[in-house]
Amino acid sequence: MKQNNMLAMILAGGRGSRLHDLTNKVAKPAVSYGGKYRIVDFPLSNCANSGVDIVGVLTQYESILLNSYVAAGRRWGLDAKNSGVFVLPPREKADADLDVYRGTADAISQNIDFIDTYDPEYVLILSGDHIYKMDYAEMLAHHKENNADATIAVIGVPIEEASRFGIMNTNETGRIIEFEEKPPVPKSNLASMGIYIFNWKLLRQMLVEDMVNESSHHDFGKDIIPRLLNDGRNLYAYNFKGYWKDVGTIDSLWEANMDLLDDKNELDLGDSAWKIYTEDVTTLPQYVGANASIKRAYITQGCVIDGEVKNSVLFTGAKVGANAKVLDSVLMPNAVVEDGAVINRALIADGVRIGKGAVVGSPDSEHIELVANDVEGVK
Amino acid sequence: MAKAFGIVNTSGNHIWVEGMQDYRPIGAFSFLGRYRVVDFPISNMSNSGIDRIQVFAGSNPRSLIEHLGIGRHYNINSKRGKLQILFADNHSKNDIYNTDIAAFAENMDSIQKMKEEYVVIAPSYMIFTQDFDVLLKEHIDTGADITLLYHSVHDATTNCLNCAYLSLNRQNGVLALAKNRGDEAERDIFMDTYVMKKELFIELINKARRLSSMYTLSQIINIECEELDVRGYKHEGYFAAITNFKSYYDANLSLIKYEDTKDLFDEDWPIFTRTNDSCPTHYFDTAEIKQSVISNGCIIEGTVINSIIGRGCVIKKGTVIKNSLILPNSYIEEGIHVENYVVGKHSKVLHCKELVADAETPGYVRRGDTL
């Protein structure tokens, strides 16, 4: 905490229901990505790399795996003295009944006591389900320079897509003058990334008021940000340039994985100056057999490949048998494609087995096929 | 178990790996791209329930110590267990006085402090897995004073040179230990792995010191064979001794087929190593990979056949790597042919277009070199 007097709160309670069976048993932030990571590794590693050492993770939906995963702060180096990752599911308190988090703002409100323990000057609000690398220390410097009450990270999106986002309209100094949620006719292309820095004293006061406001949705985008603007507070946009992806659907999760196959992919997970840390698994290195062919692929340790892999991402422990083909697809951890099976434009979920000679997905399908159950082989 | 503490011994001055050992002890050699040799004895101990382990550092120990750290990655209980790194003042290479006994004697205080009744000593230049709990039980059941682990090899004329071998009677009693000079193919090679009571171990150290400053632990046991009940215990499964450059190369390449790893690796017997947080490996459109072992964090644009590529290597377009061992963080420029070579860590092959050696005498590019 000493480093910059800023504490981070990661909102990780969402189910991500458009990811269908992938989030049946785990929350969206715990979904696997990029061969060896889980999505929540990104905000956590960003915190560690930015010198933010106290991180609260707000969990709610199917949180057992997520809770134990993030609680091991050592993975991200967040285990020094005065540092830690704290799992914060809804809890019963002496002066309040147990209640689920009613919205993003309410999740923070219910943990005011936790934040107060550290008495930070700034609070950083993050989403647990975005894939990006960002230096929050730089954003904080920007916040201080502008003498802002709140700073919101924004990213330029193609103007024709802007109506799908919360759009910030700024003046020439970067001060936010208007916020429009999914505007039919957008005035700017600066989309909110759901990343906020607040001066804690101000936010605390707003949250206390919001908690008892019956007409509020208890949501940052719908309630807190508009209130601050109405009150004429100093809100600034922090213009982020780089890779950023909110993976809401199977198609977009697949796409985000495929982005890693570009020769000069923007996310650059190999950058040793900004590593993304994750669980350390004990496996063999990758084994490539005599019959294998690998072109344009992103493959991690523990994989065993004896077939053809093209335009695909293989996660820890995935196996591809002889004469099998994995094309334009994603194999999640420990997925097995047996001999002669063919996978096209599909996302094979954790531990799923595709039997010998089975054919899954199609090269010209509109959507990516999610395979969450074993597929029997052809006899 | 916890009836025994563990000692990971150095390789001793009868063994020397040309080129590579100038920079680090054999225990710190990269193995199969992502491991270091010392991961095997320590994981064996940890998996056997031994969680108080003393590792003798040997010469040039920097990389070994960096790799071991406080040993958390070996799954040792961080409060009850302990991974201790011990040093000996005399660590000049190839010195006749530089024996394991000398190192033990210098660290006698640390050895005496261990509370366990037994000690298991294992080497840091051999690759194998062994449940030391089973070995200890056998040792206690037979009532032997010392139990020595051995492996029967059929190619001792070229393999395990300079290692000791055991002469055994039909009850597996050890009659003598002698040096394998390659004169016979069938040998019961001593795996430098001992089980005995801590008290006897200390007695042997003191006795060896009194007799000769040059004595090693295996030599003093050879002398004591007549007096003590010393028995052999036969090891089954994969075994490789890294005693020279060729055997290092061969040991790595012997595990290049996935089917062949089953003898060494077992899901219930994990081999732990230190994570480097590297990202997965990125294969480009021009990549061509056959029968190889690839570590994470690589960028591969070229051809790799029958080779092992260490963590964080870059293999550029049009380059062919064949029957070779590319150690971590090396960079091989476009259009280069590498065959039967070991390319040392952090080296760059940029200008030299052909690195081809004979399969029997593989070539070596020094650590950090630019060619």
Interface residues (C-beta under 8 A of the other chain):
Chain A: G34 G35 K36 L260 L261 D263 L269 G270 K275 I276 Y277 T278 D280 T282 L284 P285 Q286 Y287 V288 G289 A290 A292 S293 I294 K295 R296 A297 Y298 I299 T300 Q301 V304 D306 V313 L314
Chain B: L32 G33 R34 H73 K257 Y258 T261 F265 P270 I271 F272 T273 T275 D277 S278 C279 P280 T281 H282 Y283 F284 D285 T286 A287 E288 I289 K290 Q291 S292 V293 I294 S295 N296 G297 I299 V304
